[in-house]
Amino acid sequence: MQKYSVVSLVRKAFNHHRGWNRAWGSPEPKAKYQIIIIGAGGHGLASAYYLGKNFGLRNIAILEKGWLGGGNTGRNTTIIRSNYLQDSSAAIYEKSRSLYENLSQELNYNVMFSPRGVMMLAQTQHELRGYKRTAHANALQGVKTELIGPSRVKELCPIIHIAGPRYPILGALWQARAGTARHDAVAWGYARACADMGMDIIQRCEVTGIKCSNGKVMGVETTRGHLGCEKLGVVVAGHSSALAEMAGFRLPIESVALQALVSEPIKPCIDVVVMANTVHGYLSQSDKGELVIGGGADGYNNYTQRGSFHHIEETVRALIETFPIISRLRMLRQWGGIVDMTGDRSPILSKTPVGGIYFNCGWGTGGFKAIPGSGWAFAELLAKSYSPLAAAFSLDRFREGHFIDESVAAGVTH
Ligand SMILES: Cc1cc2nc3c(=O)[nH]c(=O)nc-3n(C[C@H](O)[C@H](O)[C@H](O)COP(=O)(O)OP(=O)(O)OC[C@H]3O[C@@H](n4cnc5c(N)ncnc54)[C@H](O)[C@@H]3O)c2cc1C
């Protein structure tokens, strides 16, 4: 791999930046692969990367119907945190957060991880009790979080109005090493590393059917022909149910559009991430100066990958009481992604009723933060048919009733 460094940048600058290699190619699909991953979002690419890095498997294709990173990975509000309640969730999200700490160095690609701190506001007594419980659980899990009072909230985020008439700030769950990263760069960094290991990333290649024989996967039908495989990893977020149907089974997943928006750029005014679950909105400031604002999911199932006016109004109206400065800002653009929601708001990393087919989905409104950890665990599951990090997230839990309830941690979309 061509190494990116200050020296290589300076050297290429003298040559008008000619001679850089493409970060990844456009290979022709081969007839058969050992493993095919469907979906070149962050989770699919990270899964392929750790299959190569941790298990030495390289005969892998990653198939993408659009362009890599063009799904939810390139549409989210980039919040990274690991302050979940249940042990199995804290384990995988904290693994992920800790991998983010050195991801730029590991991939030799600047993913702009910014551990600026995330606070989840408590604006009702009920919420305060909930976060107290999470802080205690996190202490036992080895995840560093703390419950802070209103004055500390104000100190960390001066633009906040702590004495709001309806929902005053009673405290917050604060995770100092949580933060954000550049979402596209995460996908691009993993893609470049996968291509360097000899894997084929095939864009504009939609999977239209899954071929099985005697209860085992044989390959996939695509818009670029039939491709054979020994194992199939399906990592397609909001399209998971459609892919499961192709393989002949159903998933406990619902797909809904989730929206976000950004304001016009302004001078730096907030250097932490704030989530306000009660009023339902969250906020951070991008390097360009835009306020990145996330809102709720649509109240009905759909596959529309776009924003709508009433969501801007609802989200901004909700946030104005807590952040009065927003009332004078113009909103610049909005967008939507199709997220995959499970009933217990926890993901699925699992074998399926068809031999050789594995699903990694159900990350819903909060899977960006999980990309490295999910890739790590799913690679292990694909390579060895078992991963301790993924074990609790198998499909069996829906049959056996072992739900991993994260409705508080996922109370606001993020
Ligand atoms: C507005 C919004 C805000 C969010 N904010 C946050 C946040 O702040 N923090 C956080 O942690 N998470 C957040 N999320 C959630 C996060 O974005 C997702 O959980 C995560 O990106 C899912 O990644 P993925 O790789 O599984 O899916 P995707 O990135 O969606 O990748 C799946 C890919 O599969 C491809 N595909 C689908 N069907 C086929 C097919 N038949 N053949 C081939 N390819 C196919 C798609 O084109 C897509 O590229 C947010 C999501 C949205 C929409």
The ligand as a Gaussian input file, in Angstrom:
#p B3LYP/6-31G(d) Opt

LIG

0 1
 C      -29.615000      10.242000       9.800000
 C      -28.840000       9.174000      10.521000
 C      -28.099000       9.495000      11.630000
 C      -27.370000       8.522000      12.317000
 N      -26.561000       8.900000      13.331000
 C      -25.759000       7.989000      13.941000
 C      -24.820000       8.407000      14.935000
 O      -24.688000       9.594000      15.240000
 N      -24.058000       7.459000      15.543000
 C      -24.178000       6.135000      15.224000
 O      -23.494000       5.319000      15.833000
 N      -25.022000       5.711000      14.233000
 C      -25.804000       6.604000      13.595000
 N      -26.672000       6.205000      12.592000
 C      -26.775000       4.774000      12.260000
 C      -25.629000       4.313000      11.372000
 O      -25.487000       5.183000      10.287000
 C      -25.881000       2.887000      10.856000
 O      -26.225000       2.033000      11.914000
 C      -24.631000       2.337000      10.188000
 O      -24.063000       3.263000       9.301000
 C      -24.975000       1.081000       9.433000
 O      -23.867000       0.728000       8.646000
 P      -23.962000      -0.497000       7.655000
 O      -22.638000      -0.690000       7.066000
 O      -24.595000      -1.645000       8.364000
 O      -25.060000      -0.039000       6.607000
 P      -24.963000       0.922000       5.290000
 O      -23.916000       1.955000       5.441000
 O      -26.347000       1.346000       5.019000
 O      -24.440000      -0.117000       4.228000
 C      -25.265000      -1.120000       3.675000
 C      -24.962000      -1.156000       2.204000
 O      -25.632000      -2.283000       1.625000
 C      -25.952000      -1.920000       0.307000
 N      -26.995000      -2.828000      -0.214000
 C      -28.294000      -2.902000       0.179000
 N      -28.943000      -3.846000      -0.542000
 C      -28.030000      -4.379000      -1.402000
 C      -28.093000      -5.381000      -2.403000
 N      -29.232000      -6.037000      -2.696000
 N      -26.957000      -5.671000      -3.111000
 C      -25.792000      -5.022000      -2.843000
 N      -25.688000      -4.049000      -1.898000
 C      -26.783000      -3.742000      -1.192000
 C      -26.434000      -0.481000       0.420000
 O      -26.367000       0.198000      -0.816000
 C      -25.471000       0.082000       1.464000
 O      -24.372000       0.753000       0.894000
 C      -27.414000       7.152000      11.893000
 C      -28.166000       6.818000      10.750000
 C      -28.858000       7.803000      10.063000
 C      -29.631000       7.422000       8.839000

